[in-house]
């Protein structure tokens, strides 16, 4: 779930040491350290370092616990129950463009997928290991993360402009991989390995050496109930201008669009003429799409897919003007709009909508 800018509602030395320590570890040690670091990020492991036995640590651990519970009660669990009733089981790859680090939503909508491909503009960075940070850096980082989880518990997404700020708010660069690692731990997935990746000239995801890669994108190998799950988080600009300038990115998007797709809190970018390449790829390639009103234009979606409507939609968030008028008309005129009992996407006076689209045979 990526949010490019909601004007109203939207709101190092330590890493160098961490990098050096990872480079010197055997693979099994790196995997173990990743899992331990994720447990710390989830507030689930007692802090071992004296500098983490502080009020800031206690406040952070409580914030993660309380806000995750709030999210699960109000959004996560109802969403998972809805998906169990309404969404077919997919066990291959799922594509989530404009995602940010929102693994929670895609894993609830498509719980059986073996590979999740998330694409957004924020850099992955290395996952932060709180135990490796010096006291001042740990204190500052915990403060930032505590604030982030407060927003997530309430909204069910991370605000894009805030995600950008987290990268530069203090000396520790908090990228998408830190939030992803936390989600994995909270959802009971064990991290086996984390490596930087990039999209090569053939449009394929390629693993890089951890020692000298910039960590713009990352691959997580996870274990869920004894089965391997892969999460690729890729920093890719999905605008027409960028995809035209980077044919390997365009090839990657077109290929990955042939899988089931989730679109949520995408700032209506797929409806913008400057994002027509990705919208056309999804429209012509995807076998199945779940989206809120910020995804593909309803008129474009209706051409290729059989559609089911859920919830209520009258108008978009006021930051986005008059997008999806034909969708509002469809909701008003349909006699088969199905209920939706959880919040999804941007706050719009208590009304939320999802569209389930299955390609016409």
N, C-alpha and C positions, 0 to 999 in steps of 0.2 A: 504494500500500500504506500504509494508515494504521494506526497502532497507538495506541489511546487510552490505555492504561496497563498495561504488564506490570509488576506489582509486583516480580517477581523478576528475570527475564532482561532487562527493558528499562531497559532502561536508556535626527543626528550631524553632526557638523560636516562630516566627510568626505563623507557622502552628500549633504548640502546642496550642497556644491561640485560633486559629480558631477551632481546634478539641474540645477543652473544651467548646467553645460557642455553637457548634453544639449539643453536648451531652445534653446541658441544655435546648434546644429548643423543643417545641412541633412539631409534624410532619408538620403541616401547616406552621409554622414559618420556618422550614428547607427548605421547598419547595420554599417559597417566597424568602428566602435568596439566594438559588441556582439560581433563575431566575434573581435576582438583580445582583449577582456576574457575571453571564454570560453576562448580558448587559454591565457591566463595561469592561469585557474582550473583547467584540466586539467594544469597543470604542463608544458605542451608548448612554450612560448615562453620563451626566455631572458629573465630579468627585465631591463627596460631601466632602471628607476630604481635609483640606488645603494642606496636603502634596502631594495630587494628582493634585492640581492646579499649575502645573509646566510645564516648557518646555518639560520635558520628557514625561509627560502625553499627551500633545498636539501632540508631535511627534508620540507617539504610536497610538493615536486615528486616526491620519491622515494615518499612515502606514497601519492599518487594513482596513480602508475605501478604500484607493487607491489600495492596493494590492488585496483586495477582488474584487473590480471592474475590475481590470486588469485580474484577474483569470476568472471572470464570462464572460467577453467580449471575451477573447481569447480561453478559455477552457470550462468553466462550462456551459454556455448557448448553444454553439454548441453541446456539448456532450449530454445535455438534449434533444435537438431537434432530434439528431441522435437516441437516445434511444427510443424516442416516435415513431419513424418510424420503427425501426429495432428490438426492444426487446419486447416480449410479456409482458403483465401485470401480475405481481406476487404480491399477497397480503398476503402471509404468511411469512415464515422465509427466510432470505438470509444469506449466509455464505461468509465471506471475510477473508480468512487466509492470513498471511503475510501483514496485512493491515496498521500497524501503526495507528495513529489517523485519518485516511483519511475517514471521514464520507461523505465529499462532493462528492467524486466519486461514492461510492456505492448508495447514495441517489439519484443521478442523473440517474444512470443506472437502478435502481430498485426503482422508486419513490413511489410505492404503498405498499411496504412491511410493515408489522406490527411489525416485529422483525428483527433487524440486529445483527448478531454475528460477531464481529471483533476480530481477534486473532493476537497477535504480541508479541515481546519479551520485549518491554518497559513496565515499571511499570505504572499503572494508577495514583496512588497517589490521594489525595483529590484535587478537583478543587480549584484553588487559588481564594481567594476573595481579590482583590486589596485593598479594603477599610479597610481590617483588618491588613494590613502590616504596619510596622513602616516605617518612611520616607526613611531611607537608604535602607531597603529591597525592598520597593516599587520602588525606583529609579533603583536599580540593576535589578529587575525583569522586569520592563518596557523596559530596554535596551535589555535584552535577547529576550523578546517577539517581540520587534520591528524588530530585526534582523531575527527572525524566519519567520515573515510574509513577509519580503522582499524576502526571498528565496521561499516561497510558491507562492506568486503572479507571480513570474517568471517561476517556474518549475511545479507547480501544485502538489507538494508532499513535505513532510518533509523528510530530509535526516536522515537516521538511526543514523549515528555517531553523528549528531547534536542533535537528540532527546536524545541520551545517555548523551551527554554533558550537556543538559539543566537540567538534574536531579542533577548535581553536580556543576554547574557553580557558584551558590551562595547558601546562606543558605536556600533559598526557593526552594524546590524541585518541579520543573516544570514537571509534568508527563503528560501522554496522555489525562487524563480527562480534563485538562485545555484547550487543543486544541479542544477536542470534545465539551466541553461546548460552546466555541466560535463559532464553526460551527453551533451548534443547534440554537443559537441566530441569527446568520447571515441568516440562512435559515428559520427563522420564527417558530421554534418549541419551545414550552414553557417547561422548565424543571419543572416537578412536584416533583421528588425526585431523590436522588442519594444515593446509598448504596454500600458498598464493597461486593464482592461476591467471591466465590471459586467454584471449581469443586469437588463434593463430591465423595465418594467411588463408587457410582452407576453411575458415569459419567454424573451427572446432575449439572446444575448451581444452587448454593445455596446461598441465601442472608445471610450476616453476621451482627453482631452487629457493628455499626459504632464506638463504643467507644474503642474497643480493637483490631480491625482488622488491618492488615498491609496495606490494600488498594493496593494490587498488581493488583487486577481486580475490575471492577466496573459495576454496572447496573444503567442505566438511564431510568426512566419512563418519557415519554414526551407526550405532547399533540400537535397534528397536525390537524388543521381544525376540532376540536371537537372529534378526535379519539385518543386513546392511542397508542403510539408507544414505543417499548422497544428496547434499545440499550445495548447489553452486550459487554463490552470490556474486553477481557481475556488475561492475560499474560501466554502464554503457549509456551514452546519450542517444535516445530514441527519436530525436527530431529528424525530419527529412534531410536537413542540411548536413547533420553529422553522419547519418547513415549513407548518404550519397558520397560523402568524403571518405568513408571507411567501408569499402565493399565487403570486407571480411565480416564486419559487424552486421551488415545488411543480410549477408548470406546466413549468418548464425540466427538472426531473428526470423528469417523466412523458414528456415529448417525447424526451429524450435516451435514456431507457431502451429505446426502440424499436430501438436499435443493438446490435451485439455487445458483451458486457460481460465485464470482468475483475474478480474479487474476490479479494483476497489480503491476509493479515495484517490483517483487518478487525475484530479484537477480538470476533468473534462478534456484532457489533452488529446485522447484518441478521436475527439470530435473536431479538433482544430485542423485546419488545412495544412499546417506546418508539421503535422504528425500523420500524414496520410499513408506513408509507407508501412508503418507498423499496423495501422488500422486495417489497411487492405490485406496485409499478410494474415492477420488474425481472421478477418472476414472470409477469406477464401481458403484458408488452410485448416483452421481449428475444427475438430469434430464436435467440441462441446465447450461452451463458455458460461461461466457464472460471473455476473457483474452487477455493480450498483449503477446508479444513473450517470456516473462519471465515465463509464466505459465507451464502447462504440455507439455511434448514433443509432437510435431505434430504427429509423428507416433503412439504414444500411444493414443492420442486424436482421431485420424482418425479411430482407431479400433472400438470405441464405439459410435461415434457421427457423425451426418451429420453436415458438416462444411461450414460456409460462411467466406470469407476473406475480410478484409477492409483495405484500405490504401496502404502502401508500406513497404516491408521488404526485405532487401538484406543481412544484417548481423547484429548481436547484437552490443551493445555498446562495444567498444574495451576493456573494463575491463573484458569482459566475454568470450573472445576467440571465439571458433567456435561452440557455441551452435546453435541448430535449423537449421542445414543445409538443412534438408528435408523440413522445412517450407519455407526457401528461394527458394528452387526449386519449391514448390507448388505455391508461388506467381509468380515466373517467368513463369510458364507453364500454369497457370489458365487463362481462357478467361472471367472469371466472377468475378474479383476482384472489389469490390465496393469502392467508394470514401470515404475518411475520412477527414473532414475539421477542425480538432482540434488536438492539441498536446496531446499525452498520453504516459506515461512512460518516459523512459530515452531518452535524446537527442541523436539522431543518424544522424546528418547532415541534419535535416529537414524531415526525413522519420519516419512515425509512423504507427503502425499496430494494429488491433484488430481482434480477432478470436471469432466468435459466434458459439457455438457447442450445438446442440440439440440431446439428446440421440435417437439413432435409435430405432424404434418401433419393 
